[in-house]
Amino acid sequence: MDDDTISFPAYRSEEWIERNRKIIAPKQFMSNVDITPKFMINALKIDANRVKVQLVRDDIKNSLFKQSLMQVQNVEVVSHRWCKKDRVLKKIYTIHGRLKFGGIFHKLMDREVLEREIWEIDRCGETISYNITVYKEGEDGFSSTIRPRSLRGLYEMLKFYYLYIIL
């Protein structure tokens, strides 16, 4: 990701949030996905609308990236006590192939998997991996989820959501 390296803190301060309000997704994020909302497909037939549609696509992509990054930060903040340095998003890999499980679940939830990726994060010299899944929700909605790929990461995620949020 050389030129697209993203550095971010484990802890989201108000200052960091304000500075990164318009964060731009790296080129590798969702590089193989068309994220045109259904209601805009007809607008593509008119040349004057193509620029507007591309701006909407870029906004959706950047928003999904920011949503995913903030979910990663939710897990990374648990390790903030022993690693105060910024994290670095080193690589993004696209996962090819079908999901073994969950296809029926996603259909019941009216969402379709658009992209599955692995993000490699440098945490104080240690590589931490996350599964990132981007969904199309209904006709015009989009969302993303993250899941750490290690048992320790899953523990940190559970710790954040059940200890920091609930208590």
Secondary structure as the mmCIF struct_conf table of DSSP 4:
data_model
#
loop_
_struct_conf.conf_type_id
_struct_conf.id
_struct_conf.beg_label_comp_id
_struct_conf.beg_label_asym_id
_struct_conf.beg_label_seq_id
_struct_conf.end_label_comp_id
_struct_conf.end_label_asym_id
_struct_conf.end_label_seq_id
HELX_RH_3T_P HELX_RH_3T_P1 ASP A 2 ASP A 4
STRN STRN1 ILE A 6 PHE A 8
BEND BEND1 ALA A 10 TYR A 11
HELX_RH_AL_P HELX_RH_AL_P1 GLU A 14 ARG A 19
TURN_TY1_P TURN_TY1_P1 ASN A 20 LYS A 22
HELX_LH_PP_P HELX_LH_PP_P1 ILE A 23 PRO A 26
TURN_TY1_P TURN_TY1_P2 LYS A 27 ASN A 32
HELX_RH_3T_P HELX_RH_3T_P2 LYS A 38 MET A 40
TURN_TY1_P TURN_TY1_P3 ILE A 41 ILE A 41
HELX_RH_3T_P HELX_RH_3T_P3 ASN A 42 LYS A 45
BEND BEND2 ILE A 46 ILE A 46
HELX_RH_3T_P HELX_RH_3T_P4 ASP A 47 ASN A 49
HELX_RH_AL_P HELX_RH_AL_P2 ARG A 50 GLU A 76
HELX_RH_3T_P HELX_RH_3T_P5 VAL A 77 SER A 79
TURN_TY1_P TURN_TY1_P4 HIS A 80 TRP A 82
BEND BEND3 LYS A 85 LYS A 85
HELX_LH_PP_P HELX_LH_PP_P2 ASP A 86 ASP A 86
STRN STRN2 ARG A 87 THR A 94
HELX_LH_PP_P HELX_LH_PP_P3 ILE A 95 HIS A 96
BEND BEND4 GLY A 97 GLY A 97
BEND BEND5 LYS A 100 PHE A 101
HELX_RH_AL_P HELX_RH_AL_P3 GLY A 103 LEU A 108
TURN_TY1_P TURN_TY1_P5 MET A 109 ASP A 110
STRN STRN3 ARG A 111 ARG A 123
TURN_TY1_P TURN_TY1_P6 CYS A 124 GLY A 125
STRN STRN4 GLU A 126 GLU A 137
TURN_TY1_P TURN_TY1_P7 GLY A 138 ASP A 140
STRN STRN5 GLY A 141 PRO A 148
BEND BEND6 ARG A 149 SER A 150
HELX_RH_AL_P HELX_RH_AL_P4 LEU A 151 LYS A 159
HELX_RH_PI_P HELX_RH_PI_P1 PHE A 160 ILE A 165
TURN_TY1_P TURN_TY1_P8 ILE A 166 ILE A 166
#
